[in-house]
Amino acid sequence: MTVQVNVYQAKTQLSRLLDQVSAGEDVVIARAGRPVARLIAYSGPTSPRQPGAWRGRVQIAEDFDLLPADLQAAFAGDAQ
């Protein structure tokens, strides 16, 4: 469930809003009725990254950076 509050309410009721967020709700903070920010629960970092974990799982084609001539012309503004 999402709750929308204005900036004044967010400033005066921050502790209550944090309790709501901790309970699983999203809080949208609005200025003059227009949403400007979203307050959501913090989910800390997962496990640390392991460099090289995908080694051997991903293969890149030899021609991965080649563009077909018509597409290259389109990028250059020469397309018809």
C-alpha positions in Angstrom: 0.0 0.0 0.0 1.2 3.5 -0.8 0.6 6.5 1.4 1.0 10.1 0.1 1.8 12.9 2.5 2.8 16.5 1.9 6.2 17.9 2.9 4.9 19.5 6.1 3.4 16.2 7.2 6.6 14.4 6.4 8.6 16.8 8.5 6.3 16.7 11.5 5.5 13.0 11.4 8.8 11.4 10.2 9.0 8.9 13.1 5.5 7.6 12.3 6.2 7.4 8.6 9.4 5.5 9.3 7.3 3.0 11.3 4.9 2.6 8.4 7.8 2.0 6.0 9.3 -0.5 8.4 5.9 -2.3 8.3 6.1 -2.6 4.5 4.3 0.5 3.2 5.7 2.9 0.7 5.3 6.6 1.5 5.2 9.2 -1.3 6.2 12.7 -0.3 4.5 15.4 -2.4 4.9 19.1 -2.8 1.7 20.9 -3.7 0.1 17.6 -4.5 2.8 16.5 -6.9 4.9 13.5 -5.9 8.6 14.4 -5.5 10.1 11.5 -3.5 9.4 8.0 -2.3 10.3 6.7 1.1 10.9 2.9 1.1 12.4 0.4 3.4 16.2 0.1 3.3 17.5 -3.3 2.2 21.1 -3.4 3.0 23.8 -4.6 0.7 23.7 -8.3 -0.3 26.8 -10.4 -0.3 30.0 -8.8 -1.5 30.7 -9.1 -5.3 33.1 -11.8 -6.4 35.3 -10.5 -9.2 35.4 -13.1 -12.0 32.3 -14.9 -10.8 30.9 -15.0 -14.4 34.2 -16.2 -16.0 33.5 -18.9 -18.5 29.7 -18.3 -18.4 29.6 -15.3 -20.9 30.9 -15.4 -24.4 31.2 -12.3 -26.6 31.0 -12.7 -30.3 34.0 -11.6 -32.4 31.9 -9.1 -34.3 29.9 -7.7 -31.3 30.9 -4.1 -32.1 30.4 -4.2 -35.8 27.4 -2.3 -37.2 25.7 -3.1 -40.5 26.4 -0.5 -43.1 22.8 0.8 -43.2 22.7 1.3 -39.5 26.0 3.0 -39.4 24.8 5.3 -42.2 21.6 6.1 -40.1 23.7 7.1 -37.2 25.8 9.3 -39.4 22.7 11.0 -40.8 23.1 9.5 -44.3 20.1 7.2 -44.1 17.3 7.5 -46.7 
